[in-house]
């Protein structure tokens, strides 16, 4: 495994931790707090960095099955971030979120975890 893939693997684990803090905080409190927004934005930034590192290190290019799955998961998290950011800006702080947003966040997170696990399993099989 080259340096890009090793670094990307570490960064994607940090993204997983950040997304997990976001979803657990949101689901437990049923309110959108500053920690939720920070964790989600940090997760998206880490996820983008990890995606770039994984692409640079894979040597397979942009168009793979796992790549498309990853892009869709990252896209869902970005959409979630846009919705959460808008709600947070409009509400000016701690505010409940609608059932739709709460469910979308959970579904986006679950899809992201599925993609994360398929990437980990794929890496273990190849090495």
Backbone as JSON, one array per atom type, in Angstrom:
{
  "sequence": "XXXXXXXXXXXXXXXXXXXXXXXXXXXXXXXXXXXXXXXXXXXXXXXXXXXXXXXXXXXXXXXXXXXXXXXXXXXXXXXXXXXXXXXXXXXXXXXXXXXXXXXXXXXXXXXXXXXXXXXXXXXXXXX",
  "N": [[0.85, -1.17, 0.0], [0.65, 2.15, -0.92], [1.9, 5.44, 0.09], [-0.07, 7.45, -0.25], [-2.47, 5.98, -0.15], [-2.3, 4.89, 2.43], [-2.3, 7.21, 4.02], [-4.74, 8.3, 3.2], [-6.45, 6.3, 4.16], [-6.2, 6.63, 6.91], [-7.22, 9.23, 7.18], [-9.85, 8.89, 6.29], [-10.87, 7.34, 8.32], [-10.87, 9.18, 10.38], [-12.82, 10.87, 9.32], [-15.03, 9.16, 9.48], [-15.26, 9.0, 12.29], [-15.89, 11.67, 12.87], [-18.31, 12.04, 11.42], [-19.82, 10.2, 12.87], [-19.92, 11.35, 15.43], [-21.48, 13.55, 14.76], [-23.97, 12.34, 13.9], [-24.77, 10.83, 16.13], [-24.99, 12.8, 18.12], [-26.99, 14.42, 16.98], [-29.16, 12.61, 16.8], [-29.53, 11.81, 19.47], [-30.07, 14.17, 20.96], [-31.98, 15.37, 19.46], [-31.87, 17.86, 18.55], [-30.36, 20.51, 16.73], [-27.25, 21.32, 17.3], [-24.32, 23.37, 17.88], [-22.06, 21.7, 17.99], [-22.89, 19.58, 16.4], [-23.0, 20.7, 13.82], [-20.33, 21.51, 13.45], [-19.02, 19.02, 13.63], [-20.13, 17.72, 11.38], [-19.31, 19.36, 9.22], [-16.52, 19.18, 9.5], [-16.26, 16.42, 9.07], [-17.06, 16.25, 6.36], [-15.04, 17.76, 5.14], [-12.76, 16.22, 5.79], [-13.51, 13.86, 4.51], [-13.52, 14.65, 1.82], [-10.76, 15.19, 1.49], [-9.73, 12.61, 2.01], [-10.9, 11.19, -0.1], [-9.64, 12.36, -2.33], [-6.97, 11.62, -1.78], [-7.19, 8.83, -1.88], [-7.92, 8.42, -4.55], [-5.64, 9.44, -5.81], [-3.77, 7.6, -4.94], [-4.67, 5.13, -5.81], [-4.37, 4.45, -8.54], [-6.14, 3.54, -10.38], [-7.82, 5.32, -11.51], [-10.69, 7.54, -11.82], [-13.1, 6.23, -12.18], [-14.53, 3.73, -10.88], [-16.38, 0.98, -9.46], [-16.51, 1.07, -6.64], [-15.63, 3.68, -6.42], [-17.75, 5.21, -7.6], [-19.74, 4.57, -5.76], [-18.61, 5.74, -3.49], [-18.51, 8.45, -4.3], [-21.25, 8.98, -4.43], [-21.98, 8.64, -1.75], [-20.43, 10.64, -0.51], [-21.56, 12.82, -1.83], [-24.18, 12.72, -0.81], [-23.63, 13.34, 1.86], [-22.69, 15.93, 1.56], [-24.98, 17.23, 0.59], [-26.58, 16.84, 2.85], [-25.06, 18.37, 4.63], [-25.49, 20.92, 3.51], [-28.24, 21.23, 3.93], [-28.37, 21.06, 6.76], [-26.67, 23.2, 7.45], [-28.14, 25.35, 6.44], [-30.49, 25.24, 7.99], [-29.37, 25.69, 10.5], [-28.28, 28.26, 10.22], [-30.6, 29.8, 9.73], [-32.14, 29.32, 12.03], [-30.48, 30.26, 13.98], [-28.9, 28.88, 15.94], [-29.31, 26.44, 18.6], [-31.73, 24.2, 17.65], [-34.6, 22.3, 16.87], [-34.8, 19.65, 14.44], [-36.48, 18.79, 11.41], [-38.42, 15.81, 10.86], [-37.91, 14.73, 8.36], [-35.32, 15.77, 7.69], [-33.83, 14.68, 9.77], [-34.12, 11.94, 9.26], [-33.04, 11.8, 6.66], [-30.39, 12.52, 7.24], [-29.63, 10.3, 8.79], [-29.95, 8.19, 6.95], [-28.11, 8.98, 4.96], [-25.75, 8.84, 6.45], [-25.73, 6.08, 7.11], [-25.5, 4.94, 4.53], [-23.02, 5.97, 3.85], [-21.4, 4.64, 5.71], [-21.75, 1.99, 4.83], [-20.44, 2.14, 2.34], [-17.88, 2.81, 3.25], [-17.24, 0.44, 4.66], [-17.3, -1.43, 2.54], [-15.13, -0.54, 1.07], [-13.07, -0.99, 2.92], [-13.21, -3.79, 3.18], [-12.67, -4.58, 0.55], [-10.03, -3.63, 0.35], [-8.78, -5.3, 2.23], [-9.08, -7.81, 1.07], [-7.54, -7.58, -1.25], [-4.98, -7.27, -0.27]],
  "CA": [[0.0, 0.0, 0.0], [1.5, 3.33, -1.02], [1.72, 6.46, 1.11], [-1.35, 8.11, -0.44], [-3.54, 5.11, 0.35], [-2.19, 4.8, 3.9], [-2.76, 8.49, 4.58], [-6.18, 8.36, 2.92], [-7.13, 5.38, 5.07], [-6.25, 7.29, 8.22], [-8.1, 10.4, 7.1], [-11.23, 8.44, 6.16], [-11.28, 6.9, 9.66], [-11.21, 10.41, 11.1], [-14.11, 11.31, 8.78], [-16.02, 8.28, 10.1], [-15.45, 9.44, 13.68], [-16.56, 12.96, 12.85], [-19.7, 11.8, 11.03], [-20.48, 9.48, 13.96], [-20.23, 12.36, 16.45], [-22.61, 14.31, 14.23], [-25.24, 11.62, 13.87], [-25.14, 10.46, 17.5], [-25.43, 14.03, 18.78], [-28.26, 14.83, 16.39], [-30.21, 11.65, 17.14], [-29.76, 11.8, 20.92], [-30.64, 15.41, 21.47], [-33.06, 15.78, 18.56], [-31.68, 19.28, 18.28], [-29.18, 20.85, 15.95], [-26.37, 22.14, 18.13], [-23.09, 23.78, 17.22], [-21.17, 20.54, 17.86], [-23.37, 18.81, 15.24], [-22.6, 21.39, 12.59], [-18.87, 21.44, 13.36], [-18.64, 17.63, 13.32], [-20.51, 17.4, 10.0], [-18.43, 20.1, 8.3], [-15.21, 18.55, 9.61], [-16.37, 15.13, 8.39], [-17.09, 16.48, 4.91], [-13.7, 18.19, 4.72], [-11.9, 15.04, 5.88], [-13.95, 12.93, 3.48], [-13.0, 15.16, 0.53], [-9.31, 14.94, 1.48], [-9.52, 11.16, 1.9], [-11.27, 10.78, -1.45], [-8.55, 12.78, -3.21], [-5.81, 10.77, -1.51], [-7.47, 7.47, -2.37], [-7.86, 8.47, -6.02], [-4.23, 9.61, -6.19], [-3.0, 6.4, -4.62], [-5.21, 3.87, -6.34], [-3.85, 4.15, -9.87], [-7.23, 3.01, -11.21], [-8.6, 6.42, -12.07], [-11.86, 8.04, -11.12], [-14.32, 5.5, -12.5], [-14.62, 2.36, -10.41], [-17.65, 0.76, -8.76], [-16.38, 1.66, -5.3], [-15.54, 5.13, -6.62], [-19.1, 5.76, -7.77], [-20.42, 4.46, -4.47], [-18.02, 6.76, -2.63], [-18.96, 9.78, -4.73], [-22.66, 9.14, -4.05], [-22.02, 8.81, -0.29], [-19.92, 11.98, -0.24], [-22.6, 13.74, -2.31], [-25.28, 12.75, 0.17], [-23.18, 14.06, 3.05], [-22.63, 17.35, 1.2], [-26.39, 17.69, 0.58], [-26.96, 16.9, 4.26], [-24.39, 19.55, 5.19], [-26.16, 22.12, 3.03], [-29.52, 21.34, 4.64], [-28.09, 21.34, 8.17], [-26.15, 24.55, 7.52], [-29.25, 26.3, 6.22], [-31.34, 25.22, 9.19], [-28.62, 26.29, 11.6], [-28.2, 29.72, 9.98], [-31.93, 30.41, 9.86], [-32.61, 29.19, 13.4], [-29.52, 30.93, 14.85], [-28.45, 28.11, 17.1], [-29.98, 25.19, 18.96], [-33.06, 24.12, 17.08], [-34.99, 20.97, 16.45], [-34.81, 19.44, 13.0], [-37.67, 18.07, 10.97], [-38.28, 14.35, 10.74], [-37.29, 14.47, 7.06], [-33.89, 16.04, 7.77], [-33.26, 13.69, 10.68], [-34.06, 10.66, 8.54], [-32.07, 11.93, 5.57], [-29.07, 12.46, 7.85], [-29.37, 8.92, 9.2], [-29.79, 7.37, 5.73], [-26.84, 9.38, 4.35], [-24.7, 8.27, 7.3], [-25.72, 4.62, 6.95], [-24.95, 4.66, 3.2], [-21.6, 6.28, 3.92], [-20.76, 3.54, 6.45], [-21.73, 0.83, 3.93], [-19.36, 2.37, 1.37], [-16.65, 2.71, 4.02], [-16.98, -0.98, 4.92], [-16.95, -2.12, 1.29], [-13.75, -0.16, 0.75], [-12.18, -1.7, 3.84], [-13.23, -5.22, 2.83], [-11.95, -4.67, -0.71], [-8.6, -3.46, 0.63], [-8.29, -6.48, 2.93], [-9.05, -8.92, 0.12], [-6.45, -7.36, -2.21], [-3.66, -7.27, 0.37]],
  "C": [[0.9, 1.24, 0.0], [1.1, 4.39, 0.02], [0.38, 7.19, 0.98], [-2.5, 7.27, 0.13], [-3.5, 4.98, 1.87], [-2.71, 6.08, 4.55], [-4.27, 8.64, 4.38], [-6.98, 7.46, 3.85], [-7.25, 5.99, 6.46], [-7.22, 8.45, 8.24], [-9.56, 9.96, 7.01], [-11.75, 7.89, 7.5], [-11.63, 8.11, 10.52], [-12.55, 10.98, 10.62], [-15.24, 10.47, 9.38], [-16.3, 8.72, 11.54], [-16.22, 10.76, 13.74], [-18.04, 12.81, 12.47], [-20.47, 11.1, 12.15], [-20.83, 10.44, 15.1], [-21.44, 13.17, 16.02], [-23.93, 13.56, 14.39], [-25.69, 11.23, 15.27], [-25.67, 11.68, 18.25], [-26.8, 14.47, 18.27], [-29.4, 13.9, 16.82], [-30.53, 11.64, 18.64], [-30.51, 13.02, 21.4], [-31.86, 15.87, 20.68], [-33.05, 17.29, 18.31], [-30.39, 19.46, 17.51], [-28.35, 21.82, 16.77], [-25.1, 22.44, 17.35], [-22.15, 22.59, 17.0], [-21.58, 19.67, 16.66], [-22.85, 19.41, 13.95], [-21.08, 21.28, 12.39], [-18.43, 20.03, 12.98], [-18.98, 17.27, 11.88], [-19.59, 18.1, 9.01], [-17.02, 19.5, 8.32], [-15.2, 17.2, 8.89], [-16.34, 15.27, 6.88], [-15.71, 16.88, 4.4], [-12.72, 17.01, 4.74], [-12.23, 14.03, 4.79], [-13.45, 13.36, 2.1], [-11.5, 14.91, 0.41], [-9.02, 13.46, 1.28], [-9.83, 10.67, 0.5], [-10.17, 11.14, -2.43], [-7.3, 11.92, -3.03], [-6.0, 9.36, -2.05], [-7.4, 7.41, -3.9], [-6.4, 8.56, -6.47], [-3.42, 8.34, -5.97], [-3.46, 5.13, -5.27], [-4.63, 3.49, -7.7], [-4.91, 3.59, -10.81], [-8.06, 4.1, -11.86], [-9.84, 6.71, -11.24], [-13.07, 7.11, -11.21], [-14.22, 4.02, -12.13], [-15.96, 2.21, -9.7], [-17.59, 1.38, -7.37], [-16.27, 3.18, -5.39], [-16.9, 5.77, -6.76], [-19.9, 5.68, -6.48], [-19.92, 5.54, -3.52], [-18.46, 8.17, -3.0], [-20.41, 10.01, -4.32], [-22.78, 9.35, -2.55], [-21.54, 10.2, 0.1], [-20.95, 13.03, -0.69], [-23.76, 13.85, -1.35], [-24.88, 13.52, 1.42], [-23.07, 15.56, 2.76], [-24.03, 17.94, 1.17], [-26.89, 17.83, 2.01], [-26.34, 18.13, 4.92], [-25.05, 20.85, 4.76], [-27.5, 22.32, 3.74], [-29.31, 21.74, 6.11], [-27.58, 22.77, 8.33], [-27.23, 25.61, 7.36], [-30.15, 26.39, 7.44], [-30.64, 25.94, 10.33], [-28.53, 27.81, 11.44], [-29.54, 30.4, 10.21], [-32.38, 30.41, 11.32], [-31.68, 29.88, 14.4], [-29.19, 30.14, 16.11], [-29.25, 26.85, 17.33], [-31.42, 25.19, 18.47], [-33.36, 22.67, 16.73], [-34.95, 20.88, 14.93], [-36.04, 18.64, 12.64], [-37.38, 16.57, 10.88], [-37.59, 13.99, 9.42], [-35.77, 14.65, 7.13], [-33.2, 15.02, 8.66], [-33.11, 12.33, 9.99], [-33.06, 10.71, 7.39], [-30.66, 11.84, 6.12], [-28.7, 11.03, 8.22], [-29.13, 8.03, 7.98], [-28.45, 7.69, 5.05], [-25.68, 8.77, 5.14], [-24.6, 6.76, 7.11], [-25.14, 4.23, 5.59], [-23.44, 4.9, 3.2], [-20.85, 5.15, 4.63], [-20.69, 2.28, 5.59], [-20.59, 0.97, 2.93], [-18.0, 2.26, 2.06], [-16.27, 1.24, 4.24], [-16.64, -1.74, 3.65], [-15.54, -1.78, 0.85], [-12.75, -0.88, 1.64], [-12.08, -3.18, 3.49], [-12.46, -5.44, 1.52], [-10.44, -4.58, -0.5], [-8.03, -4.7, 1.33], [-8.16, -7.69, 1.99], [-7.84, -8.8, -0.82], [-5.07, -7.46, -1.58], [-3.54, -8.39, 1.3]]
}
